[in-house]
Amino acid sequence: MAFPDIRLRRLRRTAALRDLVRETELRPQRLIAPLFVASQGGEVEAMPGVSRLTISGALAAAERLAALGVGGVILFGIPDHKDAEGSGAWDDEGAVQLATQAIKAAVPALTVLTDVCLCEYTDHGHCGVVRDDGSIDNDASIELLARTAVSHARAGADVIAPSDMMDGRVGVIRAELDSEGFAEIPILAYAAKYASAFYGPFREAAGSTPAFGDRRTYQLDPANRREALRETELDIAEGADMVMVKPALAYLDVIAAVRAMTNLPLAAYNVSGEYAMVKAAVAMGAFDERAIVLETLTSIRRAGADMIITYHAEDAAQWLS
């Protein structure tokens, strides 16, 4: 059968019909808002609407997001002091730890995820320990990441999210969490994190630009898809409870491929550069912000992501409510 017997427009005729047959739903509960926590607040120039927040500022943001029904927040810490090992990452009095405690005390129902990496805390800006020759010591790094994960769990984090891309870190973190009495804390692995140019604004926000070289020896080559599936398989085998693809928009094919290979919950990170591009285009009058943001987030869900980490979370939740 074909036209005129089949008329697909019949189901598009009214808003109620379109709602009834919609295949992909976008709800605030599917969104996770990144928060940058530091001792001093301040706007992030490259990301309009995003700021570094003090503990009290992060708490206020968390309360607003919870009231809007946003699914969770993911915390990134900016320390006052940096060193070669990134020791501030596992400081129990660090920004992430204190913010986690404050948020869980005030809004216990809000899911708090914590980013586990060393790049914000090292004086060289890399995600691991640097050897004398400038290479990254994988095995020494994962021990420090595991220590950081335990510190976050001790502070009350609901989900530990390692983003460093060191080999074997999920297994080591899982073992350390279990041995320290945190067997119930899930791990959201940044399983397929690419060495992307879309991270530029984040590095301003987190103060994590590498002092030398780049991160291509540990983050994925943007040209590779099969390698992303291998990374994801290994993280799952090591005990990841959820997996993530980062960035999102330029990697929708990877999101779809990971979705096809696993039934684990899948996150996608709608990263700082993607956010900044939308904001810049909106400022020029090229887009209607509400329409472009909701279309963008829906496309990430349609590709297969169960949850989306996005700087648009608060605005999107208001539009969806």
Backbone torsions as a table, in degrees:
resi	resn	phi	psi	omega
1	MET	NA	148.3	-179.2
2	ALA	-149.4	-176.3	176.0
3	PHE	-55.9	136.8	11.8
4	PRO	-91.4	0.4	-179.3
5	ASP	-69.2	-38.1	177.9
6	ILE	-100.8	122.4	179.0
7	ARG	-131.9	97.3	-176.8
8	LEU	-65.8	-21.8	179.6
9	ARG	-67.6	-14.7	179.2
10	ARG	-56.9	-36.9	-175.6
11	LEU	-88.1	2.8	176.5
12	ARG	-109.1	5.0	-166.8
13	ARG	-66.2	-38.1	-178.7
14	THR	-129.0	160.7	178.0
15	ALA	-61.4	-37.4	-179.7
16	ALA	-64.8	-41.6	177.5
17	LEU	-65.8	-41.5	178.9
18	ARG	-62.6	-40.1	176.8
19	ASP	-62.9	-40.0	-175.6
20	LEU	-64.7	-35.8	-174.7
21	VAL	-104.7	7.7	-178.4
22	ARG	-62.2	130.3	-175.0
23	GLU	-84.8	-30.8	-174.9
24	THR	-123.5	124.2	-179.5
25	GLU	-105.8	141.4	175.7
26	LEU	-119.4	119.0	-178.9
27	ARG	-129.3	153.5	178.5
28	PRO	-55.7	-32.5	-178.7
29	GLN	-63.9	-16.0	179.2
30	ARG	-90.0	-1.0	-173.8
31	LEU	-106.6	144.9	176.1
32	ILE	-126.7	128.4	-177.0
33	ALA	-99.0	125.6	173.9
34	PRO	-75.4	137.6	175.5
35	LEU	-127.3	131.8	176.6
36	PHE	-98.5	122.0	-174.4
37	VAL	-113.6	129.3	-178.2
38	ALA	-148.1	167.1	178.6
39	SER	-71.0	-26.4	178.3
40	GLN	-120.6	127.9	177.9
41	GLY	-80.5	171.7	178.4
42	GLY	161.7	148.9	-179.0
43	GLU	-69.3	148.6	174.1
44	VAL	-96.6	110.4	-171.3
45	GLU	-57.7	-39.9	-176.0
46	ALA	-77.3	-8.6	-176.2
47	MET	-130.9	83.5	-179.0
48	PRO	-54.0	131.7	-179.8
49	GLY	91.6	-6.1	179.9
50	VAL	-112.9	137.2	-179.6
51	SER	-134.9	155.4	161.4
52	ARG	-71.8	139.3	-174.4
53	LEU	-120.3	141.9	168.6
54	THR	-73.3	175.3	177.9
55	ILE	-57.6	-45.9	179.8
56	SER	-65.3	-36.1	177.1
57	GLY	-66.5	-41.3	177.7
58	ALA	-64.2	-39.1	178.1
59	LEU	-64.0	-43.3	178.3
60	ALA	-62.4	-42.0	178.3
61	ALA	-63.0	-42.9	-180.0
62	ALA	-61.9	-39.4	179.3
63	GLU	-65.9	-41.2	177.2
64	ARG	-63.3	-45.3	-177.5
65	LEU	-64.4	-41.1	178.4
66	ALA	-63.0	-40.8	179.7
67	ALA	-63.5	-28.8	179.0
68	LEU	-85.0	-5.7	179.2
69	GLY	85.8	12.6	178.2
70	VAL	-62.7	141.6	-171.8
71	GLY	-67.4	-29.7	-178.4
72	GLY	179.6	177.3	173.8
73	VAL	-126.9	149.7	173.1
74	ILE	-119.9	128.5	-171.5
75	LEU	-101.3	136.2	173.9
76	PHE	-122.3	132.4	-177.3
77	GLY	-105.3	142.5	174.4
78	ILE	-119.3	109.9	-174.5
79	PRO	-81.5	163.1	173.9
80	ASP	-78.5	-26.4	-177.3
81	HIS	-128.4	137.5	177.4
82	LYS	-122.2	150.2	175.7
83	ASP	-144.2	-178.4	-172.4
84	ALA	-66.0	-31.5	-178.7
85	GLU	-92.6	-17.1	-176.1
86	GLY	77.2	40.7	-172.5
87	SER	-62.9	-22.3	176.8
88	GLY	-62.4	-19.4	-177.6
89	ALA	-63.6	-35.2	-178.1
90	TRP	-107.8	19.2	175.7
91	ASP	-74.5	119.6	-178.4
92	ASP	-65.1	-13.5	175.5
93	GLU	-105.4	17.9	-179.8
94	GLY	-74.2	170.4	-175.3
95	ALA	-60.9	-45.3	-179.4
96	VAL	-64.7	-44.2	-177.7
97	GLN	-63.2	-45.9	-178.9
98	LEU	-68.3	-38.9	178.2
99	ALA	-66.0	-40.4	178.0
100	THR	-59.7	-47.7	179.4
101	GLN	-59.1	-44.1	-177.8
102	ALA	-65.4	-44.4	-177.5
103	ILE	-67.5	-44.4	-178.5
104	LYS	-66.6	-29.8	177.5
105	ALA	-71.8	-37.5	-174.3
106	ALA	-89.0	-40.3	-178.7
107	VAL	-131.6	71.8	-173.0
108	PRO	-61.2	-24.1	-178.8
109	ALA	-76.7	-16.3	-179.2
110	LEU	-78.4	129.1	179.8
111	THR	-73.8	126.2	177.9
112	VAL	-109.2	116.6	172.8
113	LEU	-101.8	147.8	177.2
114	THR	-125.4	130.7	176.0
115	ASP	-74.8	126.0	179.4
116	VAL	-108.4	106.2	176.6
117	CYS	-158.4	170.3	-179.2
118	LEU	-109.1	-9.7	-168.7
119	CYS	-62.3	-35.6	179.5
120	GLU	-70.7	-18.9	-170.4
121	TYR	-105.8	-12.5	-178.3
122	THR	-91.9	146.8	179.6
123	ASP	-74.6	-11.3	177.2
124	HIS	-101.6	-10.4	174.6
125	GLY	81.2	3.6	177.7
126	HIS	-89.1	164.2	-173.0
127	CYS	-87.6	9.2	-179.4
128	GLY	-158.3	-175.3	-179.4
129	VAL	-74.7	132.4	-178.2
130	VAL	-96.9	128.4	175.3
131	ARG	-77.2	171.6	180.0
132	ASP	-60.7	-29.4	-179.0
133	ASP	-86.1	3.1	177.8
134	GLY	91.6	-4.6	177.5
135	SER	-82.9	165.1	-177.7
136	ILE	-97.6	126.2	-179.7
137	ASP	-82.4	99.6	-174.9
138	ASN	-58.0	-52.5	-169.8
139	ASP	-72.5	-34.4	174.7
140	ALA	-67.8	-34.1	-177.7
141	SER	-67.6	-41.6	-174.3
142	ILE	-68.7	-25.7	175.2
143	GLU	-65.8	-38.9	178.7
144	LEU	-72.3	-34.8	176.8
145	LEU	-65.4	-40.1	178.2
146	ALA	-64.4	-38.8	177.2
147	ARG	-62.9	-39.8	178.1
148	THR	-64.7	-43.1	-180.0
149	ALA	-59.3	-42.8	179.3
150	VAL	-64.8	-40.5	177.8
151	SER	-60.8	-41.5	178.0
152	HIS	-65.9	-42.1	178.7
153	ALA	-63.0	-40.3	179.6
154	ARG	-62.8	-31.5	179.4
155	ALA	-77.3	-13.2	177.3
156	GLY	112.7	11.5	179.4
157	ALA	-58.2	139.7	177.5
158	ASP	-83.9	-31.7	-176.9
159	VAL	-140.8	135.1	175.9
160	ILE	-101.0	128.4	-174.4
161	ALA	-125.4	88.9	178.9
162	PRO	-73.1	128.2	-173.9
163	SER	-117.8	6.8	-168.2
164	ASP	-76.3	-29.0	-177.8
165	MET	70.0	26.2	169.8
166	MET	-76.7	143.5	176.1
167	ASP	-64.6	134.4	171.9
168	GLY	82.1	2.4	-172.4
169	ARG	-71.0	-30.0	-179.4
170	VAL	-64.4	-44.4	179.6
171	GLY	-63.0	-42.2	-179.4
172	VAL	-68.0	-41.8	178.0
173	ILE	-63.9	-42.6	179.0
174	ARG	-60.3	-44.9	-179.3
175	ALA	-64.2	-40.3	-178.2
176	GLU	-70.5	-41.8	176.3
177	LEU	-59.7	-45.2	-178.9
178	ASP	-63.1	-43.3	-176.7
179	SER	-69.5	-22.4	-179.9
180	GLU	-96.7	9.4	176.0
181	GLY	89.6	18.6	-178.4
182	PHE	-116.7	42.0	-178.0
183	ALA	-64.5	-21.9	-177.0
184	GLU	-85.1	-8.7	-177.7
185	ILE	-81.9	121.3	-179.5
186	PRO	-78.6	158.1	176.3
187	ILE	-112.5	124.6	169.8
188	LEU	-101.0	104.3	-176.3
189	ALA	-85.2	128.2	165.4
190	TYR	-69.7	83.1	-170.4
191	ALA	-76.3	-41.2	-178.8
192	ALA	-122.9	82.5	179.9
193	LYS	-107.9	118.9	-173.2
194	TYR	-91.9	152.7	173.8
195	ALA	-78.3	81.2	-166.7
196	SER	-104.4	148.1	173.0
197	ALA	-76.2	-8.9	-177.9
198	PHE	-77.8	-1.5	-176.9
199	TYR	-90.3	-1.2	-172.6
200	GLY	-50.7	-52.3	-178.9
201	PRO	-62.4	-34.5	177.9
202	PHE	-59.4	-39.8	-177.0
203	ARG	-66.2	-29.5	172.1
204	GLU	-68.1	-45.1	-177.1
205	ALA	-63.7	-41.9	-174.9
206	ALA	-95.5	-7.0	-177.9
207	GLY	60.8	44.0	-170.8
208	SER	-121.2	22.4	177.8
209	THR	-67.0	129.5	179.1
210	PRO	-59.3	138.9	179.5
211	ALA	-73.6	-20.2	177.6
212	PHE	-153.0	155.4	175.7
213	GLY	60.9	-153.0	179.2
214	ASP	-146.4	-168.4	-174.6
215	ARG	-109.4	20.8	-174.0
216	ARG	-73.6	-12.5	176.9
217	THR	-81.8	-10.5	177.4
218	TYR	-128.9	-24.4	173.3
219	GLN	-91.2	158.1	-171.3
220	LEU	-72.5	146.7	173.1
221	ASP	-68.1	125.4	-179.7
222	PRO	-57.4	-17.8	-179.7
223	ALA	-80.6	-9.0	-170.0
224	ASN	-106.8	128.9	172.7
225	ARG	-107.0	-44.1	-178.7
226	ARG	-60.9	-35.9	179.0
227	GLU	-63.3	-34.6	177.1
228	ALA	-62.1	-37.4	178.8
229	LEU	-69.4	-37.4	175.7
230	ARG	-63.4	-45.5	177.7
231	GLU	-58.0	-44.1	-178.7
232	THR	-65.0	-43.8	178.5
233	GLU	-58.4	-42.7	-179.1
234	LEU	-67.1	-41.6	178.7
235	ASP	-63.2	-39.7	177.5
236	ILE	-63.8	-43.7	179.5
237	ALA	-62.6	-30.8	-179.4
238	GLU	-82.6	-7.0	175.0
239	GLY	117.5	12.3	176.6
240	ALA	-62.5	136.7	177.9
241	ASP	-92.2	-25.9	177.1
242	MET	-143.9	157.2	-180.0
243	VAL	-131.5	160.6	-174.8
244	MET	-135.9	147.5	168.7
245	VAL	-113.0	134.6	-178.8
246	LYS	-146.3	130.1	-4.8
247	PRO	-69.3	-172.3	-176.9
248	ALA	-106.3	-58.9	-166.2
249	LEU	-65.4	-39.9	178.9
250	ALA	-81.8	0.8	-174.6
251	TYR	-131.4	31.2	178.8
252	LEU	-61.9	-31.6	177.7
253	ASP	-66.0	-35.2	178.5
254	VAL	-70.4	-41.4	175.7
255	ILE	-56.3	-46.9	-179.5
256	ALA	-63.9	-39.0	-179.4
257	ALA	-68.6	-40.7	177.3
258	VAL	-66.5	-40.4	177.4
259	ARG	-58.0	-38.7	-178.4
260	ALA	-70.9	-24.4	-174.5
261	MET	-94.5	-14.8	-176.0
262	THR	-144.8	150.1	173.5
263	ASN	-96.7	2.2	175.9
264	LEU	-63.9	150.8	173.2
265	PRO	-55.6	137.7	-174.3
266	LEU	-121.6	126.3	175.7
267	ALA	-106.3	154.8	171.3
268	ALA	-133.3	142.3	-177.8
269	TYR	-104.9	109.3	174.8
270	ASN	-80.1	92.5	-159.5
271	VAL	-79.7	176.1	-172.3
272	SER	-58.2	-41.3	-179.5
273	GLY	-66.7	-36.4	176.7
274	GLU	-65.2	-42.0	177.3
275	TYR	-63.5	-47.4	-176.5
276	ALA	-63.6	-36.9	178.7
277	MET	-63.3	-43.7	178.3
278	VAL	-61.9	-46.3	-179.2
279	LYS	-61.0	-40.2	179.9
280	ALA	-65.6	-43.0	180.0
281	ALA	-66.9	-38.2	177.5
282	VAL	-63.4	-42.6	179.8
283	ALA	-62.0	-29.2	178.3
284	MET	-82.5	-7.2	-178.1
285	GLY	84.9	12.7	-176.6
286	ALA	-79.3	-27.1	-175.9
287	PHE	-130.4	152.5	161.7
288	ASP	-82.8	118.3	-169.9
289	GLU	-60.8	-47.2	-178.8
290	ARG	-58.5	-47.2	-176.8
291	ALA	-64.4	-44.5	-175.2
292	ILE	-71.9	-36.3	-179.9
293	VAL	-67.6	-47.3	-178.5
294	LEU	-66.9	-35.0	175.6
295	GLU	-65.9	-42.2	179.2
296	THR	-61.2	-49.6	-178.2
297	LEU	-65.9	-36.9	177.1
298	THR	-63.7	-37.1	179.4
299	SER	-64.6	-34.7	178.6
300	ILE	-69.7	-40.8	174.9
301	ARG	-63.7	-43.2	-178.4
302	ARG	-61.2	-34.0	179.3
303	ALA	-68.9	-18.9	175.2
304	GLY	132.3	-1.9	-178.5
305	ALA	-73.8	133.4	175.2
306	ASP	-80.7	-31.8	-178.4
307	MET	-140.5	152.7	-176.0
308	ILE	-129.2	123.8	170.2
309	ILE	-85.9	120.9	-173.7
310	THR	-152.8	141.3	175.4
311	TYR	-74.0	-9.9	175.7
312	HIS	-85.5	2.5	-167.8
313	ALA	-55.5	-48.2	-175.8
314	GLU	-66.0	-46.2	178.5
315	ASP	-62.5	-45.4	-177.7
316	ALA	-62.3	-40.4	179.4
317	ALA	-63.4	-37.9	177.0
318	GLN	-64.9	-42.1	-179.8
319	TRP	-68.0	-31.9	-176.6
320	LEU	-83.7	-16.5	-175.9
321	SER	-77.8	NA	NA
